Amino acid sequence: MSRRRDAMGWTQAENDVADVMIWLRGNHGRELSYADIAVGVGLPDGHRLRRAVRVVRVIAANRGDRLERFMPSADPARRDSARRRVFVTRYMRSGHGDEFSARDAMSAARAAMTSVKDMHRATTFEAANPHSLTRKEFATMAKAADECITKVAGLDTVGEQAVRRENTSLLTQMIADLEARLTEPAAG
């Protein structure tokens, strides 16, 4: 597949990512919707922009910065024409953060723990499957997922300003279920 390059040797996608990265870094800490980014960068609000934003998120993480996930704006003035809250993100340089950042981090942590729980369930099943081709490897992965879940068991002790109790109940219940299974006497 041939990709067209400009005079500098960059593809359109690479130029899009560079434009979005430079613009977002210049707007550090501001709540920005896709529409805001599109206007600021001069790209249409569509697939090209969303692809560039996904790549910028990875680049930011590699730099030690963070492009937060899109979440509803806490600002009551940020509404669309149907009076719905607008989803926004923020580019945060390393060392900066606040309540919005903490909400984003907790949301990401809950999503990750759900994935780890799914991984634990699936790898435990395959490790116990006598027809599995890689039982030993799945057992190792299941053990790693189990240790991860056990390691974050104290997550519900994070301060009230960062975690509302109703947001951690599912995670706390998952961990309690796992600990109960671990302490059950072996059937035999």
C-alpha positions in Angstrom: 0.0 0.0 0.0 1.5 3.3 -1.1 1.1 6.3 1.2 1.4 9.7 -0.2 4.1 11.8 1.5 4.5 15.6 1.5 7.7 17.5 0.7 9.1 16.8 4.2 8.4 13.0 3.8 5.4 12.9 6.2 2.1 11.2 5.6 -1.2 12.9 6.1 -1.8 10.8 9.3 1.6 11.8 10.7 0.9 15.5 10.0 -2.5 15.2 11.6 -0.9 13.7 14.8 1.8 16.4 14.9 -0.8 19.2 14.5 -3.1 17.8 17.2 -0.2 17.2 19.6 1.2 20.7 19.2 -2.3 22.3 19.5 -3.2 20.2 22.6 0.1 20.9 24.4 -0.6 24.6 23.7 -4.0 24.2 25.4 -2.7 22.4 28.5 -5.4 21.9 31.2 -8.3 23.3 29.2 -11.5 21.2 28.7 -11.7 20.5 25.0 -14.3 18.6 22.9 -13.6 17.0 19.6 -15.3 20.0 18.0 -12.9 22.4 19.8 -9.9 20.3 18.7 -11.2 20.2 15.1 -11.6 24.0 14.9 -8.2 24.6 16.6 -6.3 22.2 14.3 -8.3 22.8 11.2 -9.3 19.1 10.7 -12.8 17.9 10.1 -14.5 16.4 13.2 -14.4 12.8 12.0 -12.3 9.7 11.6 -9.0 11.5 10.9 -9.3 13.6 14.0 -10.2 10.6 16.2 -7.4 8.5 14.9 -4.9 11.4 15.5 -6.2 11.9 19.1 -5.7 8.1 19.8 -2.1 8.3 18.7 -1.5 11.5 20.6 -2.8 9.8 23.8 -0.1 7.1 23.4 2.6 9.7 22.6 1.6 11.8 25.7 1.9 8.7 27.9 5.3 7.9 26.5 6.4 11.5 27.4 5.0 11.2 30.9 2.1 13.5 30.1 -1.5 12.5 29.8 -4.4 13.0 27.4 -7.4 12.2 29.6 -10.3 10.1 28.4 -13.3 11.9 27.1 -15.8 12.4 30.0 -18.9 14.7 30.5 -17.8 18.2 31.3 -18.3 19.3 34.9 -19.0 22.8 33.6 -22.8 23.4 33.5 -22.2 26.0 30.7 -20.8 23.3 28.4 -23.9 22.0 26.8 -24.7 21.1 23.2 -27.7 22.4 21.2 -30.0 19.7 22.8 -28.8 20.8 26.3 -26.8 17.6 26.9 -23.4 17.8 28.6 -20.5 17.9 26.1 -17.8 15.2 26.4 -14.3 16.8 26.9 -10.7 15.8 27.4 -7.7 17.7 28.7 -4.0 17.4 27.9 -2.2 17.4 31.2 1.6 17.8 31.4 3.5 15.7 33.8 3.1 16.8 37.4 -0.3 18.4 37.0 -3.7 17.1 38.0 -6.9 17.8 39.9 -10.4 16.3 40.6 -11.1 15.8 36.8 -7.8 13.9 36.5 -8.6 11.8 39.6 -12.1 10.9 38.1 -10.4 9.9 34.9 -7.8 7.8 36.7 -10.5 6.0 38.7 -12.5 5.4 35.6 -9.5 3.9 33.9 -8.7 1.8 37.0 -12.2 0.4 37.1 -12.1 -0.5 33.4 -8.7 -2.1 33.8 -9.8 -4.2 36.8 -12.8 -5.4 34.9 -10.4 -6.5 32.1 -8.1 -8.2 34.7 -11.1 -10.0 36.1 -12.1 -11.2 32.6 -8.5 -12.3 32.0 -8.4 -14.2 35.3 -11.6 -16.0 34.5 -10.5 -17.0 31.0 -7.0 -18.0 31.8 -8.1 -20.0 34.9 -10.5 -21.9 32.7 -7.8 -22.6 30.0 -5.3 -23.6 32.7 -7.8 -26.2 34.0 -8.8 -27.4 30.5 -7.1 -30.8 29.9 -7.3 -30.2 26.1 -5.6 -26.8 26.2 -2.3 -26.7 24.3 -0.7 -24.3 26.7 -2.0 -25.1 30.2 1.2 -24.1 31.9 1.3 -20.6 30.2 -2.3 -20.0 31.0 -1.7 -21.0 34.6 1.1 -18.5 34.8 -1.2 -15.7 33.3 -4.0 -16.7 35.7 -1.6 -16.4 38.7 -0.4 -13.0 37.5 -4.0 -11.7 37.1 -4.8 -13.1 40.6 -1.8 -11.3 42.1 -2.9 -8.1 40.4 -6.4 -8.2 41.8 -5.1 -9.1 45.2 -2.5 -6.2 45.0 -5.2 -3.6 44.5 -7.4 -4.9 47.2 -6.8 -1.7 49.2 -8.1 0.5 46.4 -11.3 1.4 48.4 -9.1 3.1 51.1 -8.3 6.0 48.7 -9.5 9.3 50.1 -13.1 10.4 49.6 -12.0 13.4 47.4 -10.8 11.0 44.7 -13.2 8.0 45.1 -16.9 8.0 45.8 -17.8 4.8 47.6 -20.5 3.9 45.1 -17.9 3.8 42.4 -15.7 1.2 44.1 -18.4 -1.2 45.2 -18.1 -3.5 42.2 -14.3 -3.6 42.5 -14.5 -4.2 46.2 -17.1 -7.0 45.7 -14.9 -8.6 43.0 -11.9 -8.6 45.4 -13.9 -9.9 48.3 -15.2 -12.8 46.1 -11.7 -13.6 45.0 -10.3 -13.5 48.6 -13.2 -15.8 49.7 -12.3 -18.3 47.1 -8.6 -18.1 48.0 -9.3 -18.9 51.7 -11.7 -21.8 51.0 -10.3 -25.2 52.0 -9.2 -27.2 49.0 -11.8 -29.8 47.9 -10.3 -33.1 47.8 
